């Protein structure tokens, strides 16, 4: 399994609103495509930061699955214009879970 370990820093005071939309709209859309989401995990030290992991069956499926989400109607017509302005920055680290240790 291939996992994106994602760190998001929202603009001050936006984390709760971002996560409400993320949980209600983005996570179900990811699930429909076959991507797994673990999290979000909230930073204790920074009220504007959170983390989550997004899983893919393998490296070959990652780009087509991402494209299906980011080129889809939900992202293009609704989420992109609402969520992106709330983000100050984000980082992605790509890792592999060769032993299947993470249980979704």
N, C-alpha and C positions, 0 to 999 in steps of 0.2 A: 504494500500500500504506500502511496505517495501522500505526504501531508504538507500542507502549507501552514506554517505557524505564523499567525498574523497578529500584529500589534497595531492598534489604532489609538491615536490621540485626537480627541475631538476638540473643537473650539470650546473655550470655557463655558460651562453650564449646559452643554449640548448632549452629554453622554446619555442621560436618561431617555431623552426624546429619540436619539439615534437608535438606542437599544430596543425601544418599544417597536419601532418600525422594522428593525432588523429581525426581531423575534417573530413578529406577526406576518411579515410579508417575505423577507429575504430567505429566512431559514426554510419555510415550506417550499419555496420555489427551487432552492438548491436540492431539497429532498426529491422533488419531482424529476429532476434531471439525473439523480443518482449520486450526488455529492453528499458526503456526510459532514455534519457540523458538530463539533464538540466545544461547548462553551455557550455564551461568553463567560469569561472570568474577569472580574473587576479588580483593578489595581487598588490595593489598600493605601498605597503611598500617594497616588495621584487621582483625584476625582474625575479627571478627564480622559483617563486611559483605561482600555480594556484589551483583552486577548481572546482569540479563539483559534481553533484548528479546523481546517477544511480538508477533507480526505477524498482521494481519488483511487480507483482500483489499481491503476498503474500509470506510468509516465505518459504512455501513448494516449490515454483517455483524457488527460488533464486539459490540454488546449481545446479539444472539441467540446468538452463539457463546460469549460469557462465561456467559450464563444456562445454556446447555446443560452447561457444565462445573460451575459452582457450584451448580446445582440437581440435578446428577446424583448417583447412588448413591455413587460413589467419594468425592466431596468430602464429602457429607453424612454418610455412615456411617463413613468412615475418616480421610480426610486433614484435614478441618477441625479435629477434636478433637486431632489429633496435631501438626499444623504450626502452627496459630495460637498456641498457648501458647509456642512457641519464638521468636516474632517480637516484638522490642522495638518496631520501627516499620518502616514502608515508605512509599516515595514513588513516584508514577507520573507520568511526563510523556508526554503524547500528542503524537506527531510524525507527519508525512507524508513518505513517500519517493516524490515524484512522478516522479522519473527512474528508479526501479527500480535504484538503486545497490547496495542490499543484496542479496546472493545467498544464498539459503537453501539 
